[in-house]
Every structure is written in C-alpha cells, then in structure tokens.
C-alpha cells in the first residue's frame, strides 16, 4: 500500500523539479506556495512543535530544485536562489528553526535540509554580489 504512494510522491517531486527547471514562473509560484505552507505551520505553533512530514517533503523539494540542472547540464542554482529569496523562503525557513522541537527524532533531518538550502542560497548570493562588483 505504501509502495505506490512512495512511487507517486517520487514522480510528483520529479514533476515539480522539472517545472521549476523549465519555467521561472513555475518556480516562483511553487516557492511562494511552499512559503505559505511553511508560514501556516509556524503560525499554528504555540511553543515548539515536532516537524510534520509535510515540512520534510517541502524542504527536500526545495533542495532538489536548488540542486537541479538543465538538460544542457548547467545549474539553475543562481536563478533558483534568487527566487528563493524573492519568495520569502529565507524568513520562512528561519522561522521554522525557531519553532521546531529540536529534541524530536525527526527534527535533525529537517534542520539539516533547511541549513543546506540556506547555505546554498547564501553561497549563490555572495557569488552573485562578487560577480557584480567585479564588473
């Protein structure tokens, strides 16, 4: 029973990543929607809260998009990082870190995914600023 759900989830993830690679508008819409979902999670907290599976799924999706490559093999991380910041995901991700129950067993994987995404976005932003300053 869970096997078909896993296959469906994998295919859905692949579809979302492909949409984000091919279309800036799709990436913007997907990132914005994920930001809304994460903000709802944070806003529903009164104190700390264990991560739900949906948070892990969305963090994994964001990381997959940030690591994606076009058919030609070029990375989209610079464009995806800009969209990440424009969609307010830096704030959303840092807010999640403030409300997660870090003692919960599932939190370490979520936190690692969030930090990985924030690290990649930060590196891309610094690289972009340095490239602009050098021109």
N, CA and C of each residue as an Amber inpcrd file, in Angstrom:
protein
   405
   0.8310000  -1.2020000   0.0000000   0.0000000   0.0000000   0.0000000
   0.8690000   1.2560000   0.0000000   1.8970000   1.2600000   0.8250000
   2.7680000   2.4220000   0.9000000   3.6970000   2.5360000  -0.2920000
   3.9160000   1.4110000  -0.9980000   4.8340000   1.4070000  -2.1330000
   4.3410000   2.3070000  -3.2630000   3.0580000   2.2170000  -3.6080000
   2.5370000   3.0600000  -4.6820000   2.5320000   4.5250000  -4.2690000
   2.3320000   4.7810000  -2.9860000   2.3620000   6.1750000  -2.5130000
   3.7710000   6.7500000  -2.6290000   4.7640000   5.9290000  -2.3180000
   6.1520000   6.3720000  -2.4410000   6.4890000   6.6560000  -3.9050000
   6.0460000   5.7730000  -4.7980000   6.2880000   5.9820000  -6.2280000
   5.6000000   7.2520000  -6.7200000   4.3710000   7.4610000  -6.2700000
   3.6340000   8.6640000  -6.6560000   4.3320000   9.9190000  -6.1320000
   4.7850000   9.8700000  -4.8930000   5.4880000  11.0150000  -4.3030000
   6.7770000  11.3090000  -5.0630000   7.4890000  10.2590000  -5.4430000
   8.7290000  10.4350000  -6.2020000   8.4470000  11.0740000  -7.5550000
   7.4210000  10.5920000  -8.2420000   7.0520000  11.1590000  -9.5480000
   6.5850000  12.6100000  -9.4130000   5.8260000  12.8980000  -8.3780000
   5.3600000  14.2680000  -8.1490000   6.5440000  15.1950000  -7.9050000
   7.5120000  14.7290000  -7.1230000   8.7110000  15.5150000  -6.8630000
   9.4540000  15.7750000  -8.1680000   9.6170000  14.7490000  -8.9880000
  10.3130000  14.9050000 -10.2640000   9.5850000  15.8970000 -11.1720000
   8.2640000  15.8330000 -11.1740000   7.4730000  16.7590000 -11.9820000
   7.6700000  18.1980000 -11.5140000   7.6130000  18.4040000 -10.2010000
   7.7640000  19.7580000  -9.6510000   9.1620000  20.3090000  -9.9500000
  10.1820000  19.4800000  -9.8060000  11.5480000  19.9180000 -10.1080000
  11.6600000  20.2610000 -11.5900000  11.1100000  19.4200000 -12.4590000
  11.1590000  19.6900000 -13.9010000  10.4540000  21.0000000 -14.2390000
   9.3120000  21.2480000 -13.6130000   8.5950000  22.5070000 -13.8520000
   9.4440000  23.6970000 -13.4150000  10.1140000  23.5590000 -12.2780000
  10.9530000  24.6500000 -11.7700000  12.1720000  24.8890000 -12.6490000
  12.7220000  23.8310000 -13.2360000  13.8780000  23.9690000 -14.1230000
  13.4700000  24.6710000 -15.4070000  12.3100000  24.3250000 -15.9280000
  11.8870000  24.8340000 -17.2350000  11.2660000  26.2240000 -17.1940000
  10.7130000  26.6230000 -16.0520000   9.9490000  27.8670000 -16.0280000
  10.2250000  28.6820000 -14.7660000  10.6560000  29.9000000 -14.9690000
  10.8700000  30.8100000 -13.8500000   9.5560000  31.0880000 -13.1320000
   8.4860000  31.2240000 -13.8940000   7.1740000  31.4890000 -13.2960000
   6.7040000  30.3070000 -12.4580000   6.9150000  29.0910000 -12.9410000
   6.5420000  27.8990000 -12.1630000   7.3440000  27.8510000 -10.8720000
   8.6300000  28.1380000 -10.9730000   9.4930000  28.1440000  -9.7870000
   8.9980000  29.1870000  -8.7840000   8.6580000  30.3660000  -9.2720000
   8.1680000  31.4180000  -8.3850000   6.8820000  30.9830000  -7.6860000
   5.9590000  30.4260000  -8.4420000   4.6800000  30.0050000  -7.8620000
   4.8550000  28.8690000  -6.8540000   5.6780000  27.9010000  -7.1980000
   5.9070000  26.7660000  -6.2990000   6.5950000  27.2310000  -5.0270000
   7.6300000  28.0500000  -5.1530000   8.3390000  28.5440000  -3.9700000
   7.4230000  29.4010000  -3.1030000   6.6010000  30.2380000  -3.7230000
   5.6760000  31.0850000  -2.9610000   4.6710000  30.2310000  -2.1980000
   4.1410000  29.2110000  -2.8510000   3.1710000  28.3290000  -2.1960000
   3.8150000  27.5650000  -1.0350000   5.0340000  27.0990000  -1.2360000
   5.7420000  26.4150000  -0.1490000   5.9560000  27.3800000   1.0150000
   6.2880000  28.6220000   0.7100000   6.4420000  29.6300000   1.7600000
   5.1650000  29.8150000   2.5610000   4.0200000  29.8520000   1.8760000
   2.7300000  29.9810000   2.5690000   2.4710000  28.7790000   3.4770000
   2.7560000  27.5890000   2.9840000   2.5330000  26.3690000   3.7680000
   3.4310000  26.3480000   5.0010000   4.6820000  26.7200000   4.8190000
   5.6160000  26.7490000   5.9500000   5.1910000  27.8080000   6.9560000
   4.7560000  28.9650000   6.4720000   4.3030000  30.0170000   7.3860000
   3.0610000  29.5940000   8.1620000   2.1640000  28.8430000   7.5170000
   0.9920000  28.3170000   8.2330000   1.4190000  27.3670000   9.3440000
   2.4120000  26.5350000   9.0650000   2.9490000  25.6210000  10.0740000
   3.4850000  26.4110000  11.2680000   4.2650000  27.4420000  10.9760000
   4.8590000  28.2610000  12.0410000   3.7720000  29.0120000  12.8070000
   2.8260000  29.5990000  12.0860000   1.7690000  30.3790000  12.7290000
   0.8510000  29.5240000  13.6020000   0.7730000  28.2310000  13.3060000
  -0.0800000  27.3370000  14.0990000   0.5930000  26.8860000  15.3940000
   1.8380000  27.2610000  15.5770000   2.5970000  26.8160000  16.7490000
   2.3430000  27.7120000  17.9510000   2.1790000  27.0760000  19.0840000
   2.1650000  27.7840000  20.3630000   3.2710000  27.1360000  21.1820000
   4.4630000  27.6320000  21.0100000   5.6330000  26.9990000  21.6110000
   6.3770000  26.2290000  20.5380000   6.9780000  25.1110000  20.9320000
   7.7090000  24.3040000  19.9580000   6.8180000  23.1830000  19.4360000
   7.1700000  22.6950000  18.2480000   6.3330000  21.6990000  17.5860000
   7.2290000  20.7120000  16.8360000   6.8980000  19.4180000  16.8770000
   7.6780000  18.4670000  16.0780000   7.4070000  18.7020000  14.5910000
   8.3760000  18.3940000  13.7500000   8.1520000  18.6210000  12.3200000
   7.1450000  17.6260000  11.7730000   6.2500000  18.1050000  10.9530000
   5.3340000  17.2030000  10.2680000   6.0230000  16.6650000   9.0250000
   5.5050000  15.5920000   8.4870000   6.1080000  15.0400000   7.2720000
   6.0440000  16.0310000   6.1200000   5.0110000  16.8860000   6.1130000
   4.8940000  17.8350000   5.0110000   6.0550000  18.8210000   4.9950000
   6.5430000  19.2100000   6.1470000   7.6800000  20.1380000   6.1970000
   8.9100000  19.4740000   5.5920000   9.1570000  18.2240000   5.9450000
  10.3000000  17.4930000   5.3900000  10.1860000  17.3640000   3.8740000
   8.9950000  17.0660000   3.3940000   8.7770000  16.9100000   1.9520000
   9.0810000  18.2140000   1.2200000   8.6150000  19.3290000   1.7530000
   8.8410000  20.6100000   1.0870000  10.3010000  21.0510000   1.1720000
  10.9570000  20.7840000   2.2810000  12.3850000  21.0990000   2.4030000
  13.1770000  20.2720000   1.3860000  12.8380000  18.9910000   1.2620000
  13.5120000  18.1370000   0.2760000  13.2680000  18.6330000  -1.1480000
  12.0360000  19.0490000  -1.4440000  11.7160000  19.5600000  -2.7750000
  12.5310000  20.8140000  -3.0860000  12.6030000  21.7310000  -2.1370000
  13.3910000  22.9540000  -2.3410000  14.8480000  22.6030000  -2.6160000
  15.4130000  21.6870000  -1.8350000  16.8080000  21.2890000  -2.0520000
  16.9980000  20.6220000  -3.4080000  16.0270000  19.8230000  -3.8430000
  16.1120000  19.2050000  -5.1670000  16.0940000  20.2630000  -6.2650000
  15.2690000  21.2820000  -6.1100000  15.2140000  22.3540000  -7.1090000
  16.5220000  23.1400000  -7.1070000  17.0390000  23.4580000  -5.9280000
  18.2870000  24.2220000  -5.8480000  19.4610000  23.4560000  -6.4630000
  19.4130000  22.1300000  -6.4270000  20.4930000  21.3040000  -6.9730000
  20.2490000  20.8960000  -8.4250000  19.1090000  21.2640000  -8.9930000
  18.7280000  20.8040000 -10.3320000  19.6150000  21.3960000 -11.4170000
  19.6360000  20.6810000 -12.5180000  20.3860000  21.1100000 -13.6940000
  19.4740000  21.0620000 -14.9130000  19.7750000  21.9080000 -15.8870000
  19.0170000  21.8970000 -17.1340000  19.4610000  20.7050000 -17.9700000
  18.7660000  20.4670000 -19.0870000  19.1640000  19.3710000 -19.9810000
  20.5790000  19.5700000 -20.4930000  20.9830000  20.8140000 -20.6610000
  22.3310000  21.1150000 -21.1410000  23.3800000  20.8950000 -20.0560000
  22.9340000  20.6590000 -18.8350000  23.8640000  20.3770000 -17.7500000
  24.2270000  21.5680000 -16.8910000  23.6940000  22.7390000 -17.2210000
  24.0260000  23.9120000 -16.4120000  23.1340000  23.9710000 -15.1760000
  23.6950000  24.4800000 -14.1190000  22.9820000  24.5750000 -12.8440000
  21.9950000  25.7390000 -12.8740000  20.8670000  25.5540000 -12.2020000
  19.9010000  26.6550000 -12.0980000  19.9580000  27.2820000 -10.7060000
  20.9760000  26.9160000  -9.9160000  21.0000000  27.3470000  -8.5200000
  21.0170000  28.8650000  -8.3630000  21.6680000  29.5980000  -9.2640000
  21.6890000  31.0610000  -9.1430000  20.2850000  31.6340000  -9.3030000
  19.5790000  31.1910000 -10.3450000  18.2170000  31.6710000 -10.5650000
  17.2830000  31.1880000  -9.4600000  17.4470000  29.9240000  -9.0600000
  16.5960000  29.3640000  -8.0060000  16.8480000  30.0650000  -6.6790000
  18.0890000  30.4350000  -6.4120000  18.4110000  31.1400000  -5.1670000
  17.7520000  32.5100000  -5.1250000  17.7470000  33.1950000  -6.2500000
  17.0810000  34.4950000  -6.3260000  15.5840000  34.3370000  -6.0760000
  14.9860000  33.3280000  -6.6980000  13.5560000  33.0730000  -6.4900000
  13.2830000  32.7040000  -5.0430000  14.1680000  31.9180000  -4.4400000
  14.0670000  31.5120000  -3.0390000  13.9780000  32.7510000  -2.1430000
  14.8630000  33.7060000  -2.3830000  14.8660000  34.9330000  -1.5750000
  13.6430000  35.7940000  -1.8760000  13.2980000  35.9340000  -3.1560000
  12.1430000  36.7490000  -3.5430000  10.8370000  36.2050000  -2.9720000
  10.7440000  34.8840000  -2.8360000   9.5260000  34.2520000  -2.3100000
   9.4520000  34.3110000  -0.7870000  10.4870000  34.8460000  -0.1530000
  10.4790000  34.9690000   1.3020000  10.8210000  33.6910000   2.0430000
  11.4570000  32.7490000   1.3470000  11.7520000  31.4720000   1.9840000
  12.8820000  31.5490000   3.0060000  13.7540000  32.5380000   2.9030000
  14.7930000  32.6850000   3.9320000  14.1170000  32.9390000   5.2780000
  13.1950000  33.8730000   5.2970000  12.4680000  34.1810000   6.5310000
  11.6350000  32.9840000   6.9820000  10.9460000  32.3370000   6.0470000
  10.1150000  31.1800000   6.3980000  10.9520000  30.0660000   7.0110000
  12.0880000  29.7650000   6.3990000  12.9450000  28.6930000   6.9080000
  13.5280000  29.0430000   8.2730000  13.9340000  30.2900000   8.4650000
  14.4830000  30.6580000   9.7760000  13.3950000  30.6510000  10.8420000
  12.1620000  30.9910000  10.4610000  11.0460000  30.9110000  11.4180000
  10.7810000  29.4660000  11.8290000  10.8950000  28.5310000  10.8920000
  10.7090000  27.1130000  11.2190000  11.7450000  26.6790000  12.2480000
  12.9740000  27.1140000  12.0660000  14.0320000  26.7400000  13.0110000
  13.7290000  27.2320000  14.4220000  13.0030000  28.3320000  14.5350000
  12.6710000  28.8830000  15.8490000  11.5870000  28.0980000  16.5670000
  10.7250000  27.3920000  15.8230000   9.5990000  26.7060000  16.4660000
   9.7180000  25.1840000  16.4790000  10.7080000  24.6380000  15.7940000
  10.8560000  23.1790000  15.7770000  11.2860000  22.6520000  17.1370000
  10.7090000  21.5250000  17.5130000  11.1380000  20.8110000  18.7140000
  12.4200000  20.0720000  18.3450000  13.5470000  20.6490000  18.6930000
  14.8340000  20.0890000  18.2930000  15.1670000  18.7840000  19.0010000
  14.4190000  18.4460000  20.0420000  14.6200000  17.1720000  20.7270000
  13.8640000  16.0340000  20.0480000  12.9760000  16.3450000  19.1290000
  12.2100000  15.3160000  18.4200000  13.1340000  14.5800000  17.4410000
  12.9340000  13.2830000  17.3030000  13.8050000  12.4470000  16.4710000
  13.8360000  12.8760000  15.0020000  12.7250000  13.3690000  14.4710000
  12.6580000  13.7470000  13.0550000  13.2120000  15.1440000  12.7670000
  13.4810000  15.9120000  13.8010000  13.9150000  17.2980000  13.5980000
  15.2880000  17.4120000  12.9590000  16.1870000  16.5010000  13.2680000
  17.5540000  16.6340000  12.7530000  17.5840000  16.6000000  11.2290000
  16.7700000  15.7540000  10.6170000  16.7460000  15.6820000   9.1560000
  16.1730000  16.9660000   8.5550000  15.1310000  17.5000000   9.1690000
  14.5270000  18.7440000   8.6830000  15.5120000  19.9020000   8.8320000
  16.1360000  19.9940000   9.9950000  17.0930000  21.0790000  10.2490000
  18.2640000  20.9930000   9.2740000  18.7740000  19.7860000   9.0440000
  19.8760000  19.6110000   8.0980000  19.4690000  20.0820000   6.7060000
  18.2600000  19.7470000   6.2700000  17.7710000  20.1820000   4.9620000
  17.6070000  21.6850000   4.8710000  17.1070000  22.2910000   5.9350000
  16.9340000  23.7470000   5.9600000  18.2870000  24.4480000   5.9020000
  19.2260000  23.9890000   6.7140000  20.5610000  24.5970000   6.7360000
  21.2490000  24.4230000   5.3800000  21.0860000  23.2590000   4.7670000
  21.6700000  23.0080000   3.4440000  21.1270000  24.0050000   2.4210000
  19.8170000  24.2120000   2.4180000  19.2040000  25.1600000   1.4810000
  19.6830000  26.5830000   1.7450000  19.6800000  26.9890000   3.0040000
  20.1260000  28.3430000   3.3460000  21.5980000  28.5470000   2.9970000
  22.4110000  27.5120000   3.1920000  23.8350000  27.6070000   2.8540000
  24.0270000  27.7850000   1.3470000  23.3210000  27.0080000   0.5490000
  23.4470000  27.1170000  -0.9000000  22.9730000  28.4780000  -1.3990000
  21.8550000  28.9420000  -0.8700000  21.3270000  30.2470000  -1.2760000
  22.3030000  31.3580000  -0.8870000  22.8810000  31.2530000   0.2970000
  23.8540000  32.2510000   0.7470000  25.0850000  32.2590000  -0.1510000
  25.6070000  31.0770000  -0.4720000  26.7850000  30.9930000  -1.3500000
  26.4910000  31.5910000  -2.7180000  25.3310000  31.2620000  -3.2760000
  24.9640000  31.8030000  -4.5860000  24.8120000  33.3180000  -4.5380000
  24.2270000  33.8300000  -3.4600000  24.0430000  35.2770000  -3.3320000
  25.3970000  35.9830000  -3.2230000  26.2890000  35.4430000  -2.4070000
  27.6280000  36.0340000  -2.2630000  28.3550000  35.9990000  -3.6010000
  28.2790000  34.8690000  -4.3020000  28.9210000  34.7510000  -5.6130000
  28.3470000  35.7730000  -6.5930000  27.0390000  35.9670000  -6.5610000
  26.3780000  36.9260000  -7.4380000  26.8300000  38.3550000  -7.1410000
  26.9060000  38.6880000  -5.8560000  27.3440000  40.0320000  -5.4560000
  28.7980000  40.2570000  -5.8620000  29.6390000  39.2440000  -5.6460000
  31.0520000  39.3770000  -6.0180000  31.2120000  39.5180000  -7.5260000
  30.4110000  38.7800000  -8.2960000  30.4640000  38.8760000  -9.7580000
  30.0230000  40.2530000 -10.2250000  28.9990000  40.7990000  -9.5940000
  28.5030000  42.1300000  -9.9550000  29.5120000  43.2080000  -9.5940000
  30.1860000  43.0330000  -8.4650000  31.1640000  44.0270000  -8.0220000
  32.3940000  44.0280000  -8.9190000  32.7040000  42.8790000  -9.5100000
  33.8760000  42.7710000 -10.3660000  33.6750000  43.3550000 -11.7440000
  32.4590000  43.6900000 -12.1040000  32.1770000  44.2140000 -13.4560000
  32.3810000  45.6870000 -13.5430000
